[in-house]
Amino acid sequence: MIRLLISFGSAVLTASLVLAEPAALYQTHCVECHGENRLGLIGPALLPETLGSLRGTALQDTIKNGREATEMPAFREVLSDQQIEGLSAFLKTPLAPAPHWGPEQISSSLLINEDYEPIDEPLWSADPMNLTLVVETTDHSVSVVDGDSFEVLTRFETPFGTRGQPKFSPDGRYVYIMSRDGWIQKYDLYSLQEVRRVRAGLNSRNIVLSHDGKWIAVANYLPNTFVILSADDLSPQKVEAVQGKDGLPSRVSAVYLAAKRKSFVLALKDAPSIWEVFYGPNPPHYGFAHDWRIEGPAPNKDPFPLRTITLKSLVEDFYLDPTDEYVMGASPSGTGGQVVDLVIGHTIANLDLAGMPHLGSGSTWQVGDRTVMATPHLREPLVSIVDMKTWETVKQIKMLGSGFFTRTHENSPYIWVDVFFGPDQDAIQVIDKQSLEIVKTLRPQKGSRAAHVEFTKDGTYAMVSVWEEDGAVVVYDAQTLEETHRLPMRKPQGKYNVGNRIMRVQSVGN
C-alpha cells in the first residue's frame, strides 16, 4: 500500500491506493481462463510467442474493452489504465524457463465432443468437393460455403487465432484447423460438428496432413518440437526436439508435405538444416548414415525415421516443386535463396531473388514446354517468374505494391496476385500465364485491403477476401473477371476449397 499526499490549492488530500503487482492482477482476473502459467485453458495462451499479432496498443485495448463474440470480458471498469498497461507488459514477458510440452501434456489436453455423432451421409446436398471454408478472424469462426450456390451452410467456432491452411482428409469429410497457440481441431463437415481437439504445442507455425489422411505433422516455435499426431484420434505418435547440428535448439519455420516421397519436409529457422520425416513403409535410404536420426538399428525400424540435411546457409520460407524432389528456400536476409535436391541432400543452385520472396505462396504452371513458378515479394513491388529446370529468374513483373499471395487454377488462363502492402492494398492484379503481362487490376472494395484468392473446384469462379472487420468474400467469373456475388464476412482472412486443396496434395504435395 502506498499513501499519497496530493496538494490542491490550500487543501491537502490524503489518498490510499493499492497498486497490485501485474502478476497478482493476472492471478485475480485471468488465471481461470488462461491458466496458472499463462499457457491457456478455455482462453488462449498469453505469451510473447502467441501475442505477436497484437501490435501497438491492441493488447491493452483487448483487456480494456474485451473481445466481441467471445468469453473475454471488458476490464475498463475494474482496472485502471496504469494497471492494464502493467498487466500487458507482464503478459509479453517470456516464461523462464521455457515450458515443457511433451506427449503427456499433449494427451492430457485432449477435449472430446461427447455430443458428436458420426453419420453416413452429409446433412446437406451440396457437392462435398466444392465446399469452400472461409476463415473469419474477427470472432474466430469458419463459414462453410457451397461453391455452386454460394450459400453459407453453417458457421462454426474455431480455436483462438487460426494460423495456416486448414487440411482436409482425402475423402473431404474431415477438416483439421490449427491455432497459433497449438490447438488442433478436428471437424466433421458431414455432420457439421466438432469431433475433438488437442494441443500439440504452445506456439505453432503450421500443420500438414499426410496424403493418406493418417498423420498430422505440427511445426512448433514453442517448445522447439516437431510433433506427429494420429489424424484419427489426435493422439501423439512422435514428439521430436528440434535442434541443429551443434545441438542448440531451433524453431521450425514451416512444414510441408512431399506426397510423392511419403514424407514431411521442414526447415529449421535457427540452424542451416532441412529435415525430412518419412511416414510411409520402407522409406528410401540414401547411404548417408550421418543423415539419419534413428531409434533402432536401421531407419525402417522407426515408423517415422528422420533424415537431416545440413546446409551452408539458413532457409526461411520455402516451396516444394511439383515433383516433390526440390526445395526452393528463401534466405532470411531477404536477398537470394537456394535450391536443395532432396534425393542427394545438397544445394544444387542459387536463386536470384531480392526483396524477401514469399515462396510459400508461390504458384506453378506450364509456359510452353517448361514449368515456371511465380512468387510475390514482401519488400519489393514485384512478382518473379522462375524457370524450375534452370532455376533462373526469367522475368520480373512490376506490381502496384508488395504482395503476399498468388493463386491460379489449371483451368484458368490467369494468375491472381494481391497487393498486400502500401497505398494500393485494395488491388488484385491479374496476370496472363502465357504472356506474363498484367491484363487487369481489380479493386473489390475501394480503400479496403483485398487479399487471398481461391477458386471453386472447376476454376469457374475466383473468390477474393475484403480483409476488413466488416468485410466480404467477393466472387468473380474467372474468365470474364466480372463480379458475380458478394458475401458479407467478418474479416475473411483465407478461403480454402476442399476439392482444390485435396487435388493439390495428391498432385503436388505442398
C-alpha positions in Angstrom: 0.0 0.0 0.0 1.3 3.4 -0.9 -0.1 6.6 0.8 0.0 9.7 -1.4 -0.3 13.3 -0.3 -1.9 15.3 -3.1 -1.7 19.1 -2.7 -4.6 21.1 -4.4 -4.6 24.8 -3.5 -4.9 25.1 0.2 -6.2 21.7 0.7 -4.3 18.6 1.3 -6.0 15.4 0.2 -4.9 12.0 1.5 -5.5 9.0 -0.7 -4.7 5.4 -0.3 -4.0 3.4 -3.5 -3.4 -0.3 -3.7 -1.1 -0.8 -6.6 -1.3 -4.5 -7.3 1.6 -6.2 -9.0 0.8 -7.4 -12.6 1.3 -11.0 -11.6 -1.2 -10.6 -8.8 -3.6 -9.0 -11.2 -3.2 -12.0 -13.5 -4.0 -14.4 -10.7 -7.1 -12.5 -9.8 -8.6 -11.8 -13.2 -7.0 -14.1 -15.8 -5.9 -17.4 -14.4 -9.4 -19.1 -14.6 -9.5 -18.8 -18.3 -5.8 -18.6 -19.3 -4.1 -21.0 -16.9 -1.8 -20.9 -14.0 1.3 -20.4 -16.1 -0.3 -18.3 -18.9 -0.3 -21.5 -21.1 -4.1 -21.2 -21.8 -7.2 -23.1 -20.8 -10.5 -22.1 -22.3 -8.8 -18.9 -23.3 -5.6 -18.8 -25.4 -2.0 -18.8 -24.1 -0.8 -15.3 -23.1 2.8 -15.5 -24.1 5.0 -13.2 -26.3 5.1 -16.0 -28.8 1.3 -16.2 -29.1 0.6 -12.4 -28.7 2.9 -11.3 -31.5 -0.1 -10.4 -33.8 -1.4 -7.9 -31.2 0.7 -4.9 -32.1 0.8 -1.4 -30.7 -1.9 -1.0 -28.1 -4.0 -3.9 -29.4 -3.4 -6.0 -26.3 -4.2 -3.1 -23.9 -7.4 -2.4 -25.9 -8.4 -6.0 -25.7 -8.0 -6.1 -21.9 -9.9 -2.8 -21.6 -12.7 -3.5 -24.0 -13.0 -7.3 -24.2 -13.3 -9.2 -27.4 -16.6 -9.3 -29.3 -18.4 -12.7 -29.6 -16.0 -14.4 -27.2 -15.9 -15.0 -23.4 -13.2 -12.3 -23.0 -14.8 -9.6 -20.8 -14.0 -5.9 -20.6 -12.0 -4.7 -17.7 -12.2 -1.0 -18.1 -14.5 -0.7 -15.1 -12.3 -3.0 -13.0 -8.7 -2.0 -13.8 -7.1 1.4 -14.2 -5.2 2.4 -17.4 -2.0 2.0 -15.4 -2.9 -1.5 -14.2 -3.8 -2.5 -17.8 -0.5 -1.2 -19.1 1.4 -3.1 -16.4 -0.6 -6.3 -17.0 0.0 -6.0 -20.7 3.8 -5.7 -20.2 3.7 -8.7 -17.9 1.9 -10.9 -20.5 4.6 -10.0 -23.0 7.4 -11.2 -20.7 8.8 -14.6 -21.7 8.4 -17.5 -19.3 11.7 -18.7 -17.7 12.5 -21.5 -18.0 10.8 -22.3 -21.3 7.8 -24.5 -20.7 7.8 -28.2 -21.5 5.1 -29.7 -23.6 5.6 -33.4 -24.4 3.5 -36.4 -25.1 1.9 -36.5 -21.6 0.8 -32.8 -21.8 -0.5 -33.3 -25.3 -2.5 -36.4 -24.3 -3.9 -34.6 -21.2 -5.1 -31.7 -23.2 -7.5 -33.8 -25.4 -11.0 -32.4 -25.5 -13.7 -34.7 -26.9 -17.2 -33.6 -28.0 -19.4 -36.0 -26.2 -22.4 -35.0 -28.3 -20.7 -35.8 -31.6 -22.4 -38.5 -33.6 -21.0 -39.6 -37.0 -23.4 -40.0 -39.9 -23.1 -41.9 -43.2 -24.3 -39.1 -45.5 -23.9 -35.3 -45.3 -26.7 -33.1 -43.8 -26.6 -31.0 -46.9 -27.0 -31.7 -50.6 -24.0 -29.6 -52.0 -21.0 -31.1 -53.8 -18.7 -32.1 -51.0 -15.7 -31.4 -53.1 -16.9 -27.9 -54.0 -17.3 -26.6 -50.4 -15.1 -23.6 -49.5 -14.2 -22.8 -46.0 -13.7 -19.2 -45.1 -11.6 -18.4 -42.0 -13.1 -15.3 -40.3 -10.7 -13.8 -37.7 -12.8 -11.2 -36.0 -14.7 -13.8 -33.9 -12.6 -16.8 -34.7 -15.0 -18.7 -36.8 -15.2 -20.6 -40.1 -18.1 -20.3 -42.6 -18.7 -23.3 -44.9 -19.8 -22.1 -48.3 -21.5 -24.1 -51.1 -19.2 -23.4 -54.1 -22.1 -23.7 -56.6 -24.9 -21.6 -54.9 -22.5 -19.6 -52.6 -24.9 -20.2 -49.8 -23.4 -20.4 -46.3 -24.2 -23.9 -45.0 -23.0 -23.3 -41.4 -20.6 -21.2 -39.4 -18.6 -22.8 -36.5 -16.2 -21.6 -33.9 -12.5 -22.3 -34.1 -9.7 -22.1 -31.5 -8.4 -18.6 -30.9 -6.1 -17.3 -33.7 -6.3 -19.7 -36.6 -3.0 -19.9 -38.4 -2.1 -21.6 -41.7 -4.2 -23.6 -44.1 -6.9 -26.0 -42.9 -6.2 -29.5 -44.0 -8.8 -31.9 -45.4 -9.0 -35.7 -45.2 -8.7 -37.4 -48.7 -12.4 -38.0 -48.8 -13.2 -34.4 -47.9 -15.2 -35.4 -44.8 -12.9 -34.0 -42.0 -11.0 -30.7 -41.7 -8.2 -30.1 -39.3 -7.6 -26.5 -38.2 -4.7 -25.2 -36.1 -4.5 -22.1 -33.8 -1.3 -20.2 -33.2 -1.2 -21.4 -29.6 -1.1 -25.0 -30.8 -4.7 -26.3 -30.6 -5.6 -28.8 -33.4 -9.4 -29.0 -34.1 -10.9 -31.9 -36.0 -14.3 -31.0 -37.5 -16.7 -33.3 -39.4 -18.1 -31.5 -42.4 -20.8 -34.2 -43.0 -22.5 -33.8 -39.6 -21.3 -30.1 -39.1 -19.9 -31.0 -35.7 -16.6 -30.7 -33.9 -15.2 -34.1 -33.2 -12.3 -33.3 -30.8 -9.3 -31.1 -30.3 -5.9 -31.4 -28.8 -3.0 -29.1 -28.0 0.2 -30.1 -29.9 2.3 -27.1 -28.8 2.2 -23.7 -27.2 3.1 -21.6 -30.2 2.7 -23.4 -33.6 3.6 -22.4 -37.1 1.5 -24.8 -39.3 0.2 -28.3 -39.8 0.2 -30.7 -42.7 -1.8 -33.9 -43.3 -0.2 -37.0 -44.9 -1.6 -37.8 -48.4 -3.3 -40.9 -47.0 -5.0 -38.9 -44.2 -3.4 -40.9 -41.4 -1.0 -38.5 -39.8 -0.8 -34.8 -38.9 2.6 -33.1 -38.7 2.9 -30.0 -36.5 5.7 -27.4 -36.6 6.2 -25.6 -33.3 8.0 -22.5 -32.2 7.4 -23.1 -28.5 8.6 -25.5 -27.4 11.1 -26.3 -30.2 9.5 -29.5 -31.3 8.1 -31.4 -34.3 5.0 -33.4 -33.5 3.2 -36.2 -35.3 -0.4 -36.9 -34.3 -2.8 -39.6 -35.4 -5.4 -38.0 -37.6 -8.0 -40.5 -36.3 -7.9 -39.7 -32.5 -5.3 -36.9 -32.3 -3.1 -39.0 -30.1 0.7 -38.1 -30.1 2.8 -40.5 -32.1 6.1 -38.7 -32.1 7.5 -35.6 -30.4 10.9 -34.7 -31.6 13.1 -32.0 -30.0 14.3 -29.8 -32.9 18.0 -28.8 -32.8 20.8 -28.0 -35.2 24.0 -30.0 -35.8 25.6 -28.1 -32.9 22.9 -29.3 -30.5 21.3 -25.9 -30.0 17.5 -25.8 -30.1 15.8 -24.3 -33.1 12.3 -23.2 -34.1 10.6 -24.8 -37.2 9.9 -22.2 -39.8 7.4 -24.4 -41.6 6.5 -28.0 -42.5 5.1 -29.1 -45.9 4.1 -32.4 -47.5 6.1 -34.3 -50.1 3.3 -36.7 -51.0 5.3 -38.4 -53.7 8.0 -39.2 -51.2 5.6 -40.0 -48.4 7.4 -37.6 -46.2 7.1 -34.3 -44.3 9.7 -31.7 -45.1 10.6 -29.0 -42.6 13.1 -26.1 -42.5 14.8 -25.1 -39.3 14.6 -21.4 -38.6 17.7 -21.1 -36.4 20.0 -23.7 -37.9 21.1 -24.3 -41.5 19.3 -27.5 -41.9 16.3 -29.2 -43.6 14.6 -32.3 -42.0 12.7 -34.9 -43.9 10.5 -37.2 -41.8 9.1 -40.3 -43.6 5.7 -41.8 -42.7 5.3 -44.5 -45.4 6.6 -48.1 -45.2 10.1 -48.8 -46.4 11.4 -45.2 -46.7 14.4 -44.8 -49.0 17.9 -44.8 -47.6 20.4 -42.6 -49.3 23.5 -44.2 -48.0 24.5 -41.3 -45.7 24.4 -42.8 -42.2 25.1 -39.5 -40.6 21.9 -38.1 -42.2 19.6 -40.3 -40.1 18.5 -40.0 -36.5 17.1 -43.4 -35.7 15.6 -45.2 -32.7 16.6 -48.7 -33.8 19.4 -50.5 -35.7 18.1 -49.3 -39.1 16.0 -46.4 -40.4 13.0 -48.7 -41.3 12.7 -49.7 -37.6 11.3 -46.3 -36.7 7.8 -45.7 -38.1 8.8 -42.0 -38.6 12.5 -42.0 -39.5 14.2 -38.7 -39.6 16.8 -37.6 -42.2 18.7 -34.4 -41.7 20.3 -32.3 -44.5 22.9 -29.8 -43.4 23.1 -26.7 -45.5 25.7 -23.9 -45.8 23.1 -21.2 -45.0 19.7 -20.8 -43.4 16.4 -21.3 -45.2 13.4 -19.2 -44.1 10.3 -19.6 -46.3 10.3 -22.5 -48.8 8.4 -24.1 -51.6 8.3 -27.7 -52.9 8.4 -28.2 -56.7 5.7 -30.4 -58.4 8.0 -33.4 -58.3 8.5 -33.1 -54.5 12.2 -33.5 -55.1 13.4 -29.9 -54.9 13.1 -27.3 -52.1 13.3 -23.7 -53.1 14.4 -21.8 -50.0 14.5 -18.1 -49.3 17.3 -16.5 -47.3 16.4 -14.8 -44.0 18.3 -11.8 -45.2 15.7 -11.2 -47.8 18.1 -11.5 -50.8 18.7 -14.7 -52.7 18.0 -18.2 -51.8 18.9 -21.8 -52.7 17.6 -24.9 -54.3 18.1 -28.2 -52.3 17.9 -31.6 -54.1 16.2 -33.9 -51.6 17.4 -37.0 -53.4 21.1 -36.2 -53.0 20.8 -34.0 -50.0 22.7 -31.0 -51.3 22.2 -27.5 -52.6 22.3 -27.5 -56.4 21.6 -23.9 -57.3 21.2 -20.4 -56.0 18.1 -18.3 -56.6 18.4 -14.7 -57.9 15.6 -13.2 -55.8 15.5 -10.0 -53.9 13.0 -8.2 -51.7 12.1 -11.2 -49.4 10.3 -13.6 -51.8 7.3 -15.2 -50.2 8.0 -18.6 -51.7 5.4 -20.5 -49.6 2.6 -18.8 -51.5 4.1 -19.5 -54.9 2.1 -20.9 -57.9 3.3 -23.3 -60.6 2.1 -23.8 -64.2 3.4 -24.6 -67.7 4.6 -22.0 -70.2 5.2 -23.9 -73.4 7.3 -26.9 -72.6 8.8 -25.5 -69.3 7.4 -25.4 -65.8 7.6 -22.0 -64.1 6.9 -20.7 -60.6 5.7 -17.2 -59.6 6.4 -15.8 -56.2 5.4 -12.4 -54.8 7.9 -10.3 -52.7 7.2 -8.9 -49.3 9.6 -6.0 -49.7 9.5 -5.2 -53.4 6.6 -4.5 -55.7 7.4 -7.5 -57.9 6.3 -10.9 -59.0 9.3 -13.0 -60.0 8.9 -15.9 -62.5 11.4 -18.7 -62.0 12.2 -21.5 -64.6 12.1 -24.7 -62.5 14.6 -26.5 -64.6 17.4 -23.9 -64.8 16.3 -22.1 -61.6 16.8 -18.8 -63.3 14.5 -15.8 -62.9 13.1 -15.4 -66.4 11.0 -12.3 -65.7 10.2 -9.8 -63.0 6.7 -8.3 -63.3 6.3 -4.8 -61.8 3.3 -4.6 -59.5 1.5 -1.8 -57.7 3.0 -2.9 -54.4 4.4 -5.8 -52.4 2.2 -8.9 -52.4 1.6 -11.8 -50.1 -0.4 -14.4 -52.0 -0.6 -15.8 -55.5 -3.2 -18.3 -56.8 -4.1 -20.0 -60.1 -6.1 -23.0 -61.3 -5.3 -25.5 -64.1 -8.5 -24.3 -65.9 -7.6 -20.6 -65.6 -5.5 -18.6 -68.1 -4.6 -16.2 -65.3 -2.6 -16.0 -62.1 -4.1 -13.7 -59.4 -1.8 -11.7 -57.1 -2.8 -9.3 -54.2 -1.1 -6.0 -53.4 -1.0 -6.6 -49.7 1.1 -3.7 -48.7 1.1 0.1 -49.5 -1.5 2.6 -50.8 -2.8 0.1 -53.4 -3.6 -2.6 -50.9 -7.2 -2.7 -52.3 -6.0 -4.0 -55.6 -5.8 -7.6 -57.1 -3.7 -7.8 -60.2 -4.5 -10.5 -62.8 -1.6 -11.8 -64.9 -1.8 -13.8 -68.2 0.0 -17.1 -67.6 1.4 -17.2 -71.1 2.3 -13.6 -72.0 3.3 -12.9 -68.3 1.7 -9.5 -68.6 -0.9 -7.8 -66.3 -4.2 -7.9 -68.0 -6.5 -6.3 -65.4 -6.4 -4.7 -62.0 -9.5 -5.3 -59.8 -10.5 -3.3 -56.8 -13.2 -5.3 -54.9 -13.8 -2.5 -52.3 -12.1 0.8 -52.7 -9.8 1.7 -49.9 -10.1 -1.8 -48.2 -7.3 -4.4 -48.3 -8.0 -7.2 -50.8 -6.2 -10.5 -50.4 -6.0 -14.2 -50.8 -7.7 -15.6 -53.9 -9.3 -19.1 -54.1 -11.0 -20.8 -56.9 -14.1 -23.1 -57.0 -13.4 -26.7 -57.7 -13.5 -26.4 -61.5 -12.0 -23.0 -61.7 -15.1 -21.3 -62.9 -15.1 -18.7 -60.1 -12.4 -16.9 -58.2 -13.0 -15.6 -54.6 -11.3 -12.6 -53.1 -11.3 -11.5 -49.5 -12.0 -7.9 -48.5 -9.8 -8.2 -45.4 -11.8 -5.9 -43.0 -13.8 -6.3 -39.8 -17.0 -5.8 -41.8 -15.6 -7.4 -45.0 -16.7 -9.7 -47.7 -15.8 -12.5 -50.0 -16.2 -11.1 -53.5 -16.8 -13.7 -56.2 -15.6 -13.1 -59.8 -16.2 -15.0 -63.1 -12.7 -16.4 -63.6 -12.8 -15.9 -67.4 -14.6 -12.5 -67.8 -13.2 -11.1 -64.5 -16.6 -9.7 -63.7 -18.1 -9.7 -60.2 -21.0 -12.2 -59.7 -21.5 -12.5 -55.9 -20.6 -10.6 -52.7 -20.9 -12.5 -49.3 -20.6 -10.3 -46.1 -18.0 -11.8 -43.8 -16.1 -10.8 -40.6 -12.5 -10.2 -41.7 -12.3 -13.2 -44.0 -8.6 -14.0 -43.8 -8.4 -17.0 -46.1 -10.6 -19.3 -48.2 -9.9 -23.0 -48.9 -11.8 -25.1 -51.4 -12.0 -28.8 -50.4 -11.5 -30.2 -53.9 -8.7 -27.9 -54.9 -6.8 -28.5 -51.7 -7.1 -32.3 -51.9 -6.1 -32.3 -55.6 -3.1 -30.1 -54.8 -2.0 -32.6 -52.1 -2.4 -35.6 -54.4 -0.7 -34.0 -57.4 1.9 -31.6 -55.8 2.2 -32.4 -52.2 2.6 -28.9 -50.9 
